[in-house]
Amino acid sequence: MIRFATPLDDTSTIARLIYETDSIIPYLFGERDKALPKIESLVKREHAPFSHQHILVYESSLRVIKGILLAYSPLQKNKKKEAEDYAQVFSSVELLMLWFKSLFLKPIENKSAIDGIYIQNISVDAAARGEGIGTKLIDFIEEWASNNDYSSLWLDVAFANEKAKKLYERQGFKVVTQHRLLFSKQGFYRMRKSLVTS
């Protein structure tokens, strides 16, 4: 079953899945033991980018979360309320460090050209991989976005993750731009899938 998450879900599992599959999160939030409680706290909040409101969960019949998809409309983000959520979770020093680290991530942070739904994270528990859960989550968000009058889906995939890029291309995504991280050879493809039928 796929549905939107709530603050009453197993937010520790959601936080772990986000941490394990998003290579930027360890860079921003630090070591796992320190990062997971912060992510979990953000999942429980209303306006943070990791808010439960932006997370689809795929759960088994026993209500075990096997996968998640985190997606939102960048144009509808409330930056002031998002900053308030962060201020309640992180200390002033931690916020300053986050801001400094984010300077190196400007190409990823800039989502001004995204006119639809941005998929920030797709994560499937290691024990459930190979069951097609990621594809089912993408299909679900695609139908939801179409039904809510969004014209496109967007996502980023690392240059090094050719397997994921090919999967997204099979799903109908096309590379729109390529970005390198500052002072790094690493980078990502920004991909888009049109939801408008001609």
Number of C-alpha atoms within 10 A of each C-alpha: 11 18 14 15 23 18 16 8 17 14 22 15 18 28 21 18 23 25 21 15 15 14 11 13 17 16 12 17 19 12 12 14 8 11 17 24 16 16 23 23 20 24 26 19 20 16 22 23 23 25 24 25 20 21 24 23 24 23 16 12 8 6 11 13 22 22 26 28 27 25 23 21 18 18 14 9 13 12 13 9 13 18 13 12 19 20 13 12 17 14 11 12 9 15 15 12 13 15 13 12 14 16 12 14 17 14 17 17 10 10 14 8 8 17 15 23 23 21 19 19 19 22 23 24 17 11 8 12 13 9 11 10 22 20 13 15 24 18 13 16 20 20 13 12 19 17 10 9 11 18 17 19 26 24 22 21 20 17 16 12 11 11 10 13 21 13 13 20 15 10 13 14 20 19 18 11 11 15 17 17 15 13 7 8 9 12 19 21 21 20 21 23 21 16 17 10 5 3
